[in-house]
């Protein structure tokens, strides 16, 4: 039972504890002319009496009294929030795809000397080391009660073929000698095929597993298909490259327009003219892309102060970036961003299916009424009964089917919304003849503009000054 003195002190201030017991506030009541305000000791004693023992800011209480901060809520205690433990972390014992991209100098020349695009490893060597997840760090509420912190997650290795996890789960090693394939954070080891010289009539077309290194060029009409990476030391001329991993061509990609280059990962090529390039990752050119058909789920970047995209069609998910876009002669140069072909195709399919089953639902109403009347009159046949049952099932499932399609449309719209910050950048100049498309809207560039960035906002495309970071 509280003493009269404690009751008297409590009348001088009001204490409030938050619902989660992680904060305490007090309101010091303004004393009457013949009263004294509470002392620091009285407030502290009252808090301890109520079991509040942790995180009290005694200095703030004193300052509030000295400043005569009356009738205002003052937070004078804070609990300590628990901290989540660190998730398991991975150390890669090789250069990841982001680390061994070729460097480009100011003239757009790619430095191939200081990179190792296809990285080899020996059987039994360590690819990745994993540090275990750490336990959570507990916190405390204002009553001094411990609050358990959530433990970090033990993330699994993303291991592919020819790799094995150690018994204690700390390392991932190669189970054969070959080339490291690192794609979408998944680590695999593939065989490496080295072709000394050109891919021509002496070698023929290649269709193999693993990575391929060609010391020469890929000549007209030949093809390479592989599930690893591909490195070509020379040029590719009107050839067909179909690669699950990354492609690096140290020379150019040119010819009469019959070449196709497809990569599941990224593409690096010195220059391209009149060819088709498709990639799942970024497409990076060291000089220029002239009259090409380029399409990627990543970005298209043409390096160097003389880098340009001229003519043809270039489609990227988030960004197209070059020094020059188009030409002084006004060549039609189609540039598209903020467009995901697969998502838009799926969205349009959902819309059409929604319209179809909605129309079907409207059409079957009269048929159902007629069949139900026949059934009530005892005049329905066996075949008509089967039709009736099918139509009833369709009618009953219709709301859920429509809801599923609507949810899918909404999910796709959210994914497309993520592309709103897509942009087209001309570091030096964009020329008339460029057609900039963002999703379903486009703008034809009518005036020559220097150092600009083209963006979309609220369904309108605008051009602003480019200020590199």
Secondary structure as GFF3:
##gff-version 3
##sequence-region A 1 469
A	DSSP	alpha_helix	4	10	.	.	.	ID=ss1
A	DSSP	beta_strand	13	17	.	.	.	ID=ss2
A	DSSP	beta_strand	23	28	.	.	.	ID=ss3
A	DSSP	alpha_helix	40	49	.	.	.	ID=ss4
A	DSSP	alpha_helix	58	66	.	.	.	ID=ss5
A	DSSP	beta_strand	73	78	.	.	.	ID=ss6
A	DSSP	beta_strand	89	92	.	.	.	ID=ss7
A	DSSP	beta_strand	103	104	.	.	.	ID=ss8
A	DSSP	beta_strand	110	111	.	.	.	ID=ss9
A	DSSP	beta_strand	120	121	.	.	.	ID=ss10
A	DSSP	beta_strand	126	131	.	.	.	ID=ss11
A	DSSP	beta_strand	139	140	.	.	.	ID=ss12
A	DSSP	beta_strand	146	147	.	.	.	ID=ss13
A	DSSP	beta_strand	163	165	.	.	.	ID=ss14
A	DSSP	beta_strand	171	174	.	.	.	ID=ss15
A	DSSP	beta_strand	178	183	.	.	.	ID=ss16
A	DSSP	beta_strand	186	190	.	.	.	ID=ss17
A	DSSP	beta_strand	192	195	.	.	.	ID=ss18
A	DSSP	beta_strand	206	208	.	.	.	ID=ss19
A	DSSP	beta_strand	211	214	.	.	.	ID=ss20
A	DSSP	beta_strand	223	226	.	.	.	ID=ss21
A	DSSP	beta_strand	230	232	.	.	.	ID=ss22
A	DSSP	beta_strand	236	237	.	.	.	ID=ss23
A	DSSP	beta_strand	240	243	.	.	.	ID=ss24
A	DSSP	beta_strand	247	254	.	.	.	ID=ss25
A	DSSP	beta_strand	260	263	.	.	.	ID=ss26
A	DSSP	beta_strand	267	273	.	.	.	ID=ss27
A	DSSP	beta_strand	276	279	.	.	.	ID=ss28
A	DSSP	beta_strand	283	285	.	.	.	ID=ss29
A	DSSP	beta_strand	288	290	.	.	.	ID=ss30
A	DSSP	beta_strand	293	296	.	.	.	ID=ss31
A	DSSP	beta_strand	300	302	.	.	.	ID=ss32
A	DSSP	beta_strand	308	310	.	.	.	ID=ss33
A	DSSP	beta_strand	313	315	.	.	.	ID=ss34
A	DSSP	beta_strand	319	325	.	.	.	ID=ss35
A	DSSP	beta_strand	333	337	.	.	.	ID=ss36
A	DSSP	alpha_helix	341	376	.	.	.	ID=ss37
A	DSSP	alpha_helix	382	417	.	.	.	ID=ss38
A	DSSP	three_ten_helix	418	421	.	.	.	ID=ss39
A	DSSP	beta_strand	423	430	.	.	.	ID=ss40
A	DSSP	beta_strand	434	438	.	.	.	ID=ss41
A	DSSP	beta_strand	441	444	.	.	.	ID=ss42
A	DSSP	beta_strand	449	457	.	.	.	ID=ss43
A	DSSP	beta_strand	460	465	.	.	.	ID=ss44
###
